[in-house]
Amino acid sequence: DLAPMASKHVAQLEKSLGARLLHRSSRHLSLTEAGTAWYEQSARALDLLDAAESTIGSRDATPRGQLKVSAPVWCATPRIARVLADYRAQYPEVLVDMHLANRKVDLAADGYDLALRATQEPSPALIARPLCPVAFHLVASPVYLRRAGTPATPADLARMAAVVPSYVKLEGLTLRGPGGRQVPLRLTPALRSDDTNLTLHTVRAGLGFAYLPDWLVEDDLARGALVQLVPQYAAPVNTLFAVYTSRQYMAPKLRSFIDFLAQALGPPPSRRA
């Protein structure tokens, strides 16, 4: 029976408020002054809730709002710039806020929606969607090689000056040689830096050689400004992942951005097939 249940809830509300909300008689009920005030303000509160729900619902239909993204420094390339420009043209109501750093951010604690990470093993604590492979190359300038000589094997690299990222451990580095054989890579640092772009500039300046992503050096290699070292020995290929915290209630801005990256950076349809 709804009537006794309603009476019970009204009685509990009156006890909580410390005021009588209804005039009661055997024939009818009417609102007291306190009851009228409570009703009017409650109605306004419900209208606000309905408006908020409607606003959120409409936002769910179209990607919009600010999207905070963490990415490696070496994503500051013309390729990524073109992708961002194309994404903005398609989704003008999304403001992408890019933060470039060669460190792993805490997505939840630092308020990031998404991180781009190049790795062979993404964190099992996060959801990771593979976007594309990213090759890395050992490269040096012709000026440096004229001074130091061109290495014939990975062992020759140990006597040469290396520009090494400060976040890379020198122990356990390997290259894959002919036949898939793993060959140790020993580096003698001449400079350490946590900025990939500075590393690239120092290599161009002839300070030494470095291990850099293809995206950053492909143009220099094509025009001969840099030379790939021991090309018969391959560095491990990493995969660029889009990592985020949860699939539940995924905002349209996040979903659209990840889908757009996968489409723009992935292999063309013929290669996918």
Order of alpha helices (4+ residues) and beta strands (2+ residues): alpha-beta-beta-alpha-beta-alpha-beta-alpha-beta-beta-beta-alpha-beta-beta-beta-beta-alpha-beta-alpha-beta-beta-alpha-alpha
